[in-house]
């Protein structure tokens, strides 16, 4: 089992300087104060058996979260995509309901991104096991680059190969063994794809069209379960990606993002009003930082390094996985340091897994998808590549790294 001390020493194990980000590196916690532990506690409160080495979330009073939540007939989990704890603190005046019920902060998982974090929440497994290590992952067998959430190849075509789908979605969802009756509340276009269908199993979806209707959709989902009279307890999983979308398009310091936070806060307040006897757990998959346009490295514009790769970059703009040609594997890190040493840290992928960045355990697919080297940009820098025919999409807000703004997410309980 990985101990807390292991992660406090992770900087020594990986070589990543402690001052790599302004404000310091925030390492992912898998030992009781992280999003992974929240996922474990949610799963156990739904009756899902997990290894004893998977540690529960510890609440501020020292109790195990799964024991507390298991006692409630109705449990509502509300995931606010992109809500960093630092952002909530800065804007607590316009989010009084969320701030009132905030009991602390958690670390996200690594990398701090939706594909990795939500898969951990859906499977109660760390990235080292489920293997979805970012927006783009590489399937070594087919040498395909796939975005698992929309289940599209890089370039846009839908993934239709059943064997490839099975490899990407190889980790069983936690709902496969849940004893609580479950409903999902999400946007209509997120409910029916292969990723969602795999992870929600046969749980029904209550789709909402506008943010104003989200609270009522949660209410109807809970009462539908109540009317069914299953006697198994009820679990409602509610999700909004709208703050995340604002962060990417406008930046987290924008008027649009602040306005969206205020609206989501009102929705949460309405949920509490409609379901006064339910237990609420609210958190996020990651936070954000804003990326200045002059701090973007396009690696494909540097052929002396890019030619060393055997395929495009995968992962995220804030942590990229490099699959390196065999003849360059030993020298790749030094070449990156010589050219980009002030802005990019090259970390051997094996070292990242050994240091526990992706959580406890390991899976063969995860090890393959992590490639040979990780590129971790400094401060608010990003790294990406561009393939022929690809258009540019400028994201102002980004995430994936281990800065405080990206890694810390709130824990909100009621």
Secondary structure, 3 states (H helix, E strand, C coil): CCCHHHHHCHHHHHCCCCCCCCCCCCCCCCCCCEHHHHHHHHHHHCCCCCCCCCCCCECCCCCEHHHHHHCCCEEEEEEECCCEHHHHHHCHHHCHHHHHHEEEEEECCCCCCHHHHHHHHHHCCCHHHHCCCCCEEEECCCCEEEECCCCEECCCCECCCHHHHHHHCCCCCHHHHCCCEEEEEEEHHHCCCHHHHHHHCCCEEEEECCHHHHHHHHHHHHHHHHHHCCCCCEEEEEEECHHHHHHHHHCCCCHHHHHHHHHHHHHHHHHHHHCCCCEEEEECCCCCEECCHHHEEEHHHCHHHHCCECCCCEECCCCEEECECHHHCCCHHHHHHHHHCCCEEEEEHHHHHHCCCCCCCCCHHHHHHCCCEEEEECCCCEEECCCCCCCCCCCCEECCCCCHHHHEEEEEEC
